[in-house]
């Protein structure tokens, strides 16, 4: 009909969990339902409806006028200012055009059950300042009430001597989701940058030319000394190029990197750098372990952590 979505009234249908009663929520055609808002308004748990031939609803053509008895109807606030809309006529292949809700349905209650959207108007300042972005749910809390304690016969004696059912709740934290959220917040174009408090290792030793006896011996000594002091160390002694080793180190995201190479040892130094590029030093071989240990301790202390 070449009518923009902003001038249409669409229906989203749910059923109440306890009664299977149908709930039809009407809102502007370009918006989506916020199910949490709808549950709060209905004061009932809901699920997407199963529209059957017996329920009296005509899928794809549902509108406010001509709904079967017993259906609970909710009008979103987005429809309040629309003078006319296109909407379903509750008959197959039929729609109303120029439908005016107050004229056809009388006085109705408008409630906010739509999701916020980019460019939406802030209810406080009145400006189109709302923006949305994707998020990661890292934890949740469920208020269970006495549903399970009653069913299990769990009771306790209250201070007044009466038997009561405890109120239950539970919470969960997703470790995998937590890791994903950290990577989302702490990263660059080359990989994650783990905060030292939760990094899988504190330090990574990159042994360039591990077939070189001096490189191998120095790397092992550094590894052993740091490990004895409680520092968690990843030692990469693979026979791969420097580019591959450094690229993998970026992907591991270990906070501190120590590079042991024939060239560096010839000059008597170890190259030390932070994954976030906040620190880069060349330290004498004999001072490298103390420097890295103190650096790790200081960084952990900033986060109120310790080895």
N, C-alpha and C positions, 0 to 999 in steps of 0.2 A: 504493500500500500504506500510505499515511499514515505513512511512516517518515521521520524527519528526516534531512537529508543527513549530519549528524554521525554517524549510525549506519549508514552505507552504505560499501561498499568499491567504488570505481570504478576502471576500467582506462583507462590512456592508452597508446596503442600507437605505437611508433617502429620504424624499421629502421636498422641500422648502415650507414653509407655504403659501406664497402668490401665488405661481404659480403651486404648486404640481409637479414641475419638479423633476425628479429622480436624486439623487446624490449617486454614488457608491464610497465608500472609500475603497481602498485596503491597507492592512497592513499585517505584519508578523503574522502568525497563532497563536502565543502564546500571542499576545498583544490584548488590548481592545482600543476602540475609546474613546478619550476625546471629548465629544460633545461640550464643550465650545471652545476648540481649533478649532474644525471644523466650528462652527458658526462664529468665528472670521475670519477664512480664507475665508469662503464663503460670509461673510458680509450679512448673511440672517438667519432668524429663520428657524429651521428644526424640523421635527418629524419623528419617525420611519415609514418606508415606508409600504404601503399596496401593496403587489405584486399581481397584477391581471393577468388573462390570456391574457389581451390585451396589457399589458405594454411592452412585449417583453423580460422580464427578467425571467430567469429560476432559481427559488429558489433552493438553495443547490448546484448549479453548475455554479455560476456566476464567470467569469474570465475576464481579460482585453481584450481579443481578441474576436471580434464578438458581441460587445454590440450594442444595437439598437441606432439609431441616436437620438440626443437630450439629451442623458444622460450625466450628468456632472460627470467627473471622477477625483478622488483625489488619489494620491499615497503617502503613508506615507514614511517618511525618513528611516524607518526600512528596507525597501526593497532595498535601494540604493546599499548596499554592497553585496547583494546576487547575485551570478552568475547564479544560476538556482533555480527554485521553482516548486512545484506542485500546480496547480491552476485549477479552473473550466474552462470548454470549452464551456459554454453557451449552452449545450445540455444535456438532461436528461441522467444521469448515465455516463457522459463523463468528463474526466479530462485530462489536459496536465501535463506531467512529464518532467522535464528538461527545463521548460519554462524560457527563458531569456528575461527580460522586454525590455532592450535597443534594442536587436536584433529584437524582434517581434513587438514592439510598437514605435520604434524610440526614439528620445530624449523626455523625459518627465520631468515634474517638480515634485520634491520631497519636501513635506512639513511635518512638525511635527504636527500630529493630534492624536498621541497615548498617552495613559495614562502612567505615570511613573510607574515603577515596582520595587519591592525589588531586590537589586543587580544591578540596573541600573547605567550607567556611568554618573558621574557628568560632565556637560558640561564645568565647570570651572577648576576643578583639574584633570579631566580625570580618576579618580578612581571609582571603583564600590562601591560607598559610599551612594547611595540612599536607603532609607528604607521607608516603608509606615506604617501607623497605622490608625485605625478607629477614626473618629472625630464626633463631634456633632455640627450641624448647629444651633446656638443659635439666629442668627439674619440675616436679609438680607436687601438689598437696591435695589429698582427697579427704573431705569431711564425711565420715561414715555414720556418724550419729550412734544410735543404739541398735541399728539393723542387725548386725552380726552378733552382738553380745546377747541380744534377746533370743535369737535363733539358737545360740549355743548354750543358753541358760547360764551365762556368766553374770554373777551378781557380787555385790559387796555391801557391807553394812555401813550406812552413812552415820554421821555424827549424831543424828537424832534417833538412831537405832532402827531405821527402816532399811529394807532391802532394795537396792537399786541396780540398774544395769549401767556399767561404765560407758562413757561416750568414747568412741574410737575415731582415730584418724590415721592416715599413713602418708608417707612422703617417699619420693624416689628421685634419685639423681642418675642421669645417664652418662656413664663414663665416656662412652664413644661420642656422644653429643657434646660433652664438655670439651673433649679434645678438638672436635670440629670447630667449636666456638672460639677456642684459643687460637687455632690456626687462622680463623677468619679475622681476628683482631691483631695478631702478631705474625706478620709475614711480609715478604717482599716478592719481587718477580722471580726469585730463584727457589723459594720454598718457605717453610715455616721458620719462625724465630722463637724457640721455646723460652718462656720465662724460666730462669734458673731454678725456681722453687719447684717446678713440676717437670723439668726436662728429663728425658730418659737417661741422659748422662750429663755430667757437668762439663767434661772436657773430652775433646776428640784429638788423638794423636794421629797425624798423617805422616807415615814413613815413606818418603820418596826414595825409591831405589832400596827397598828392604833387603835386597840381596847383598847390599854393601854391609860388611861386618860392623863398621863403626856406627852406621845408621841403625842397624838392628840392635846393637848393644846399648846405644844411648836411649833408644826408644823404650827398650825393656826396663832400663833403670828408671826412667821417668815414670813409666807405667807403674812399676812396683812401689816407688816412693809415694806417689800420689794416692795410690790405692791404700797403702798402709795408713795414710792420714785421713782416710774416710772419703776421699774424692772419688766419685764414680766416673770411670774412664772408658771410652771406646777407643780401641787401638786398631787402626786400619793399616795393615801391612801387606795388602794385595799387590800383585805385580801388574799394576795398571798405570796409565799415564797420569801425570799431575792434573791435567784437565778433568779427567774422569773422576779422580779421587776428590778434587775440590768441588766438582759439581754434585757428587753424592753427599759430600759433607754439608753443602747448602741444603740439600733435601732432608738430611737428618735434622738440621736445625739446632745442633748442639751449641750451647752458649759460647764456649771457648774452644779455639782451635790452636794446636801446637804443630808446627811443621818442622819435621826433622829431615834434613836433606844433606847430601854430600857437600854442596856448595856452602850451606850455612855452617856446617861443622868445620869446614876448611877455614871459615872466618871466626870460628869459635862461638857461634850464636845459634839460638833457636828463635824462629819466627812465631810470635804469639798474637792472636787477634780475636776480637769478639764477633760473634755472628751478626750482631746488629750494627757492626762497623763503628762502634763507639770507642774502640780501643785497638791499636795496632802497635806492637813493640817488637824490637829485636833485642833479646836478652842473652848475656853470656850463659853458656851451657850450665855452669855451676850455680847460677842464680835463677834459672828458669823455673825449677820446681817451687821454690819459695815464693816467687812472684805469682805464679798461677794459683798456688794454694791460698795466699793472702787475698788475691783478687776474688776467688770463689767465695771465701768466707765473708768478705766485705759485701759482695753482691747479695748473698743470702741474708746478711744482717739488715740490708735495706728493706727486705721483705719480711723482717722479723722471723727469719728461719735460720737454722744452723746445721752444720754437718752432724 
